[in-house]
């Protein structure tokens, strides 16, 4: 997907809800600083991140931002913040910038990134 499509999605979020846009941008920054090899694409109505294998996605909803992990059920949930009961997927609902630290988003991003890069 082109960078223009990603920009268009982000512009739509910013226009609709500037606070939610800032939260999306903060989560994006955390994901993209994991490694220079992380790629970003527009997919399923949100932003999908991979390093050859998809490891997370950011989706903006009317009341929150969801950080989704396709193999979240396989991640250790030592801080008990992962939500969902599906066979594979888990997510973290983010409603404010404080949630990034309170819900230890960097920790879970690191776990998902490591899992996607296992041989």
PyMOL commands that place a pseudoatom at each C-alpha (Angstrom):
pseudoatom trace, name=CA, resn=UNK, resi=1, chain=A, elem=C, hetatm=0, pos=[0.000, 0.000, 0.000]
pseudoatom trace, name=CA, resn=UNK, resi=2, chain=A, elem=C, hetatm=0, pos=[1.222, 3.452, -0.725]
pseudoatom trace, name=CA, resn=UNK, resi=3, chain=A, elem=C, hetatm=0, pos=[2.310, 5.974, 1.867]
pseudoatom trace, name=CA, resn=UNK, resi=4, chain=A, elem=C, hetatm=0, pos=[-0.423, 8.253, 0.476]
pseudoatom trace, name=CA, resn=UNK, resi=5, chain=A, elem=C, hetatm=0, pos=[-3.099, 5.797, 1.620]
pseudoatom trace, name=CA, resn=UNK, resi=6, chain=A, elem=C, hetatm=0, pos=[-1.569, 5.641, 5.097]
pseudoatom trace, name=CA, resn=UNK, resi=7, chain=A, elem=C, hetatm=0, pos=[-1.437, 9.429, 5.201]
pseudoatom trace, name=CA, resn=UNK, resi=8, chain=A, elem=C, hetatm=0, pos=[-5.092, 9.614, 4.108]
pseudoatom trace, name=CA, resn=UNK, resi=9, chain=A, elem=C, hetatm=0, pos=[-6.139, 7.263, 6.925]
pseudoatom trace, name=CA, resn=UNK, resi=10, chain=A, elem=C, hetatm=0, pos=[-4.159, 9.267, 9.470]
pseudoatom trace, name=CA, resn=UNK, resi=11, chain=A, elem=C, hetatm=0, pos=[-5.614, 12.538, 8.156]
pseudoatom trace, name=CA, resn=UNK, resi=12, chain=A, elem=C, hetatm=0, pos=[-9.135, 11.093, 8.527]
pseudoatom trace, name=CA, resn=UNK, resi=13, chain=A, elem=C, hetatm=0, pos=[-8.432, 10.091, 12.131]
pseudoatom trace, name=CA, resn=UNK, resi=14, chain=A, elem=C, hetatm=0, pos=[-6.916, 13.515, 12.893]
pseudoatom trace, name=CA, resn=UNK, resi=15, chain=A, elem=C, hetatm=0, pos=[-9.935, 15.289, 11.408]
pseudoatom trace, name=CA, resn=UNK, resi=16, chain=A, elem=C, hetatm=0, pos=[-12.406, 13.088, 13.299]
pseudoatom trace, name=CA, resn=UNK, resi=17, chain=A, elem=C, hetatm=0, pos=[-10.671, 13.048, 16.695]
pseudoatom trace, name=CA, resn=UNK, resi=18, chain=A, elem=C, hetatm=0, pos=[-7.355, 14.864, 17.267]
pseudoatom trace, name=CA, resn=UNK, resi=19, chain=A, elem=C, hetatm=0, pos=[-6.794, 13.149, 20.637]
pseudoatom trace, name=CA, resn=UNK, resi=20, chain=A, elem=C, hetatm=0, pos=[-7.229, 9.685, 19.160]
pseudoatom trace, name=CA, resn=UNK, resi=21, chain=A, elem=C, hetatm=0, pos=[-4.919, 10.691, 16.303]
pseudoatom trace, name=CA, resn=UNK, resi=22, chain=A, elem=C, hetatm=0, pos=[-2.187, 11.638, 18.786]
pseudoatom trace, name=CA, resn=UNK, resi=23, chain=A, elem=C, hetatm=0, pos=[-2.607, 8.284, 20.498]
pseudoatom trace, name=CA, resn=UNK, resi=24, chain=A, elem=C, hetatm=0, pos=[-2.327, 6.441, 17.165]
pseudoatom trace, name=CA, resn=UNK, resi=25, chain=A, elem=C, hetatm=0, pos=[0.836, 8.400, 16.365]
pseudoatom trace, name=CA, resn=UNK, resi=26, chain=A, elem=C, hetatm=0, pos=[2.376, 7.562, 19.745]
pseudoatom trace, name=CA, resn=UNK, resi=27, chain=A, elem=C, hetatm=0, pos=[1.706, 3.848, 19.247]
pseudoatom trace, name=CA, resn=UNK, resi=28, chain=A, elem=C, hetatm=0, pos=[3.055, 4.048, 15.675]
pseudoatom trace, name=CA, resn=UNK, resi=29, chain=A, elem=C, hetatm=0, pos=[6.269, 5.600, 16.963]
pseudoatom trace, name=CA, resn=UNK, resi=30, chain=A, elem=C, hetatm=0, pos=[6.733, 2.761, 19.467]
pseudoatom trace, name=CA, resn=UNK, resi=31, chain=A, elem=C, hetatm=0, pos=[6.202, 0.133, 16.769]
pseudoatom trace, name=CA, resn=UNK, resi=32, chain=A, elem=C, hetatm=0, pos=[8.442, 1.758, 14.180]
pseudoatom trace, name=CA, resn=UNK, resi=33, chain=A, elem=C, hetatm=0, pos=[11.323, 2.228, 16.611]
pseudoatom trace, name=CA, resn=UNK, resi=34, chain=A, elem=C, hetatm=0, pos=[11.502, -1.529, 17.277]
pseudoatom trace, name=CA, resn=UNK, resi=35, chain=A, elem=C, hetatm=0, pos=[13.717, -2.026, 14.214]
pseudoatom trace, name=CA, resn=UNK, resi=36, chain=A, elem=C, hetatm=0, pos=[14.474, -0.408, 10.868]
pseudoatom trace, name=CA, resn=UNK, resi=37, chain=A, elem=C, hetatm=0, pos=[13.109, -3.513, 9.132]
pseudoatom trace, name=CA, resn=UNK, resi=38, chain=A, elem=C, hetatm=0, pos=[9.548, -2.949, 10.411]
pseudoatom trace, name=CA, resn=UNK, resi=39, chain=A, elem=C, hetatm=0, pos=[7.179, -2.217, 7.535]
pseudoatom trace, name=CA, resn=UNK, resi=40, chain=A, elem=C, hetatm=0, pos=[3.827, -0.481, 7.722]
pseudoatom trace, name=CA, resn=UNK, resi=41, chain=A, elem=C, hetatm=0, pos=[0.871, -1.033, 5.425]
pseudoatom trace, name=CA, resn=UNK, resi=42, chain=A, elem=C, hetatm=0, pos=[-2.786, -0.135, 5.282]
pseudoatom trace, name=CA, resn=UNK, resi=43, chain=A, elem=C, hetatm=0, pos=[-4.846, -3.295, 5.653]
pseudoatom trace, name=CA, resn=UNK, resi=44, chain=A, elem=C, hetatm=0, pos=[-8.174, -4.342, 7.180]
pseudoatom trace, name=CA, resn=UNK, resi=45, chain=A, elem=C, hetatm=0, pos=[-9.001, -0.681, 7.863]
pseudoatom trace, name=CA, resn=UNK, resi=46, chain=A, elem=C, hetatm=0, pos=[-5.957, -0.096, 10.039]
pseudoatom trace, name=CA, resn=UNK, resi=47, chain=A, elem=C, hetatm=0, pos=[-2.182, -0.158, 10.054]
pseudoatom trace, name=CA, resn=UNK, resi=48, chain=A, elem=C, hetatm=0, pos=[-0.467, -3.536, 9.905]
pseudoatom trace, name=CA, resn=UNK, resi=49, chain=A, elem=C, hetatm=0, pos=[3.184, -4.002, 10.888]
pseudoatom trace, name=CA, resn=UNK, resi=50, chain=A, elem=C, hetatm=0, pos=[5.544, -6.762, 9.878]
pseudoatom trace, name=CA, resn=UNK, resi=51, chain=A, elem=C, hetatm=0, pos=[9.138, -7.837, 9.514]
pseudoatom trace, name=CA, resn=UNK, resi=52, chain=A, elem=C, hetatm=0, pos=[8.407, -10.428, 6.871]
pseudoatom trace, name=CA, resn=UNK, resi=53, chain=A, elem=C, hetatm=0, pos=[5.677, -11.770, 9.155]
pseudoatom trace, name=CA, resn=UNK, resi=54, chain=A, elem=C, hetatm=0, pos=[2.888, -9.586, 10.543]
pseudoatom trace, name=CA, resn=UNK, resi=55, chain=A, elem=C, hetatm=0, pos=[3.181, -9.062, 14.289]
pseudoatom trace, name=CA, resn=UNK, resi=56, chain=A, elem=C, hetatm=0, pos=[0.741, -6.288, 15.208]
pseudoatom trace, name=CA, resn=UNK, resi=57, chain=A, elem=C, hetatm=0, pos=[-1.784, -3.786, 13.955]
pseudoatom trace, name=CA, resn=UNK, resi=58, chain=A, elem=C, hetatm=0, pos=[-3.201, -0.466, 15.086]
pseudoatom trace, name=CA, resn=UNK, resi=59, chain=A, elem=C, hetatm=0, pos=[-6.903, 0.181, 14.585]
pseudoatom trace, name=CA, resn=UNK, resi=60, chain=A, elem=C, hetatm=0, pos=[-8.775, 3.351, 15.472]
pseudoatom trace, name=CA, resn=UNK, resi=61, chain=A, elem=C, hetatm=0, pos=[-12.336, 3.059, 16.731]
pseudoatom trace, name=CA, resn=UNK, resi=62, chain=A, elem=C, hetatm=0, pos=[-14.751, 5.745, 17.902]
pseudoatom trace, name=CA, resn=UNK, resi=63, chain=A, elem=C, hetatm=0, pos=[-13.938, 5.357, 21.605]
pseudoatom trace, name=CA, resn=UNK, resi=64, chain=A, elem=C, hetatm=0, pos=[-10.447, 3.819, 21.643]
pseudoatom trace, name=CA, resn=UNK, resi=65, chain=A, elem=C, hetatm=0, pos=[-7.396, 2.665, 19.742]
pseudoatom trace, name=CA, resn=UNK, resi=66, chain=A, elem=C, hetatm=0, pos=[-6.812, -1.067, 19.573]
pseudoatom trace, name=CA, resn=UNK, resi=67, chain=A, elem=C, hetatm=0, pos=[-3.353, -2.587, 19.387]
pseudoatom trace, name=CA, resn=UNK, resi=68, chain=A, elem=C, hetatm=0, pos=[-3.932, -6.027, 17.884]
pseudoatom trace, name=CA, resn=UNK, resi=69, chain=A, elem=C, hetatm=0, pos=[-1.664, -9.060, 18.044]
pseudoatom trace, name=CA, resn=UNK, resi=70, chain=A, elem=C, hetatm=0, pos=[-2.409, -11.834, 15.538]
pseudoatom trace, name=CA, resn=UNK, resi=71, chain=A, elem=C, hetatm=0, pos=[-0.643, -14.384, 17.743]
pseudoatom trace, name=CA, resn=UNK, resi=72, chain=A, elem=C, hetatm=0, pos=[-1.468, -12.655, 21.010]
pseudoatom trace, name=CA, resn=UNK, resi=73, chain=A, elem=C, hetatm=0, pos=[-2.684, -15.850, 22.654]
pseudoatom trace, name=CA, resn=UNK, resi=74, chain=A, elem=C, hetatm=0, pos=[0.900, -17.112, 22.410]
pseudoatom trace, name=CA, resn=UNK, resi=75, chain=A, elem=C, hetatm=0, pos=[2.359, -14.080, 24.200]
pseudoatom trace, name=CA, resn=UNK, resi=76, chain=A, elem=C, hetatm=0, pos=[2.978, -14.260, 27.919]
pseudoatom trace, name=CA, resn=UNK, resi=77, chain=A, elem=C, hetatm=0, pos=[0.490, -11.918, 29.589]
pseudoatom trace, name=CA, resn=UNK, resi=78, chain=A, elem=C, hetatm=0, pos=[2.387, -11.239, 32.801]
pseudoatom trace, name=CA, resn=UNK, resi=79, chain=A, elem=C, hetatm=0, pos=[0.690, -7.835, 33.290]
pseudoatom trace, name=CA, resn=UNK, resi=80, chain=A, elem=C, hetatm=0, pos=[-2.810, -9.159, 32.523]
pseudoatom trace, name=CA, resn=UNK, resi=81, chain=A, elem=C, hetatm=0, pos=[-3.711, -6.490, 29.951]
pseudoatom trace, name=CA, resn=UNK, resi=82, chain=A, elem=C, hetatm=0, pos=[-4.373, -8.576, 26.842]
pseudoatom trace, name=CA, resn=UNK, resi=83, chain=A, elem=C, hetatm=0, pos=[-8.044, -8.839, 25.955]
pseudoatom trace, name=CA, resn=UNK, resi=84, chain=A, elem=C, hetatm=0, pos=[-9.883, -11.332, 23.789]
pseudoatom trace, name=CA, resn=UNK, resi=85, chain=A, elem=C, hetatm=0, pos=[-10.802, -14.979, 23.969]
pseudoatom trace, name=CA, resn=UNK, resi=86, chain=A, elem=C, hetatm=0, pos=[-10.208, -16.109, 20.389]
pseudoatom trace, name=CA, resn=UNK, resi=87, chain=A, elem=C, hetatm=0, pos=[-7.971, -18.990, 19.454]
pseudoatom trace, name=CA, resn=UNK, resi=88, chain=A, elem=C, hetatm=0, pos=[-5.100, -16.717, 18.348]
pseudoatom trace, name=CA, resn=UNK, resi=89, chain=A, elem=C, hetatm=0, pos=[-5.749, -12.974, 18.504]
pseudoatom trace, name=CA, resn=UNK, resi=90, chain=A, elem=C, hetatm=0, pos=[-5.462, -10.658, 21.498]
pseudoatom trace, name=CA, resn=UNK, resi=91, chain=A, elem=C, hetatm=0, pos=[-5.600, -6.891, 21.776]
pseudoatom trace, name=CA, resn=UNK, resi=92, chain=A, elem=C, hetatm=0, pos=[-4.967, -3.991, 24.125]
pseudoatom trace, name=CA, resn=UNK, resi=93, chain=A, elem=C, hetatm=0, pos=[-7.534, -1.184, 24.216]
pseudoatom trace, name=CA, resn=UNK, resi=94, chain=A, elem=C, hetatm=0, pos=[-5.963, 2.244, 24.575]
pseudoatom trace, name=CA, resn=UNK, resi=95, chain=A, elem=C, hetatm=0, pos=[-8.052, 5.237, 25.589]
pseudoatom trace, name=CA, resn=UNK, resi=96, chain=A, elem=C, hetatm=0, pos=[-5.375, 7.729, 26.640]
pseudoatom trace, name=CA, resn=UNK, resi=97, chain=A, elem=C, hetatm=0, pos=[-1.616, 8.249, 26.351]
pseudoatom trace, name=CA, resn=UNK, resi=98, chain=A, elem=C, hetatm=0, pos=[-1.311, 7.086, 29.985]
pseudoatom trace, name=CA, resn=UNK, resi=99, chain=A, elem=C, hetatm=0, pos=[-2.398, 3.624, 28.829]
pseudoatom trace, name=CA, resn=UNK, resi=100, chain=A, elem=C, hetatm=0, pos=[0.865, 3.255, 26.893]
pseudoatom trace, name=CA, resn=UNK, resi=101, chain=A, elem=C, hetatm=0, pos=[2.811, 3.043, 30.160]
pseudoatom trace, name=CA, resn=UNK, resi=102, chain=A, elem=C, hetatm=0, pos=[0.054, 1.661, 32.405]
pseudoatom trace, name=CA, resn=UNK, resi=103, chain=A, elem=C, hetatm=0, pos=[-0.629, -1.242, 30.054]
pseudoatom trace, name=CA, resn=UNK, resi=104, chain=A, elem=C, hetatm=0, pos=[3.069, -1.746, 29.276]
pseudoatom trace, name=CA, resn=UNK, resi=105, chain=A, elem=C, hetatm=0, pos=[2.599, -1.460, 25.528]
pseudoatom trace, name=CA, resn=UNK, resi=106, chain=A, elem=C, hetatm=0, pos=[6.353, -1.472, 24.794]
pseudoatom trace, name=CA, resn=UNK, resi=107, chain=A, elem=C, hetatm=0, pos=[6.716, -4.789, 26.613]
pseudoatom trace, name=CA, resn=UNK, resi=108, chain=A, elem=C, hetatm=0, pos=[3.982, -6.465, 24.543]
pseudoatom trace, name=CA, resn=UNK, resi=109, chain=A, elem=C, hetatm=0, pos=[5.265, -4.963, 21.308]
pseudoatom trace, name=CA, resn=UNK, resi=110, chain=A, elem=C, hetatm=0, pos=[8.689, -6.405, 22.091]
pseudoatom trace, name=CA, resn=UNK, resi=111, chain=A, elem=C, hetatm=0, pos=[7.212, -9.853, 22.731]
pseudoatom trace, name=CA, resn=UNK, resi=112, chain=A, elem=C, hetatm=0, pos=[5.214, -9.804, 19.494]
pseudoatom trace, name=CA, resn=UNK, resi=113, chain=A, elem=C, hetatm=0, pos=[8.196, -8.551, 17.499]
pseudoatom trace, name=CA, resn=UNK, resi=114, chain=A, elem=C, hetatm=0, pos=[10.452, -11.275, 18.939]
pseudoatom trace, name=CA, resn=UNK, resi=115, chain=A, elem=C, hetatm=0, pos=[7.870, -13.959, 18.210]
pseudoatom trace, name=CA, resn=UNK, resi=116, chain=A, elem=C, hetatm=0, pos=[7.546, -12.828, 14.585]
pseudoatom trace, name=CA, resn=UNK, resi=117, chain=A, elem=C, hetatm=0, pos=[11.328, -13.001, 14.169]
pseudoatom trace, name=CA, resn=UNK, resi=118, chain=A, elem=C, hetatm=0, pos=[11.891, -16.447, 15.643]
pseudoatom trace, name=CA, resn=UNK, resi=119, chain=A, elem=C, hetatm=0, pos=[13.542, -18.857, 13.217]
for i in range(1, 119): cmd.bond("trace and resi %d" % i, "trace and resi %d" % (i + 1))
show_as sticks, trace
zoom trace
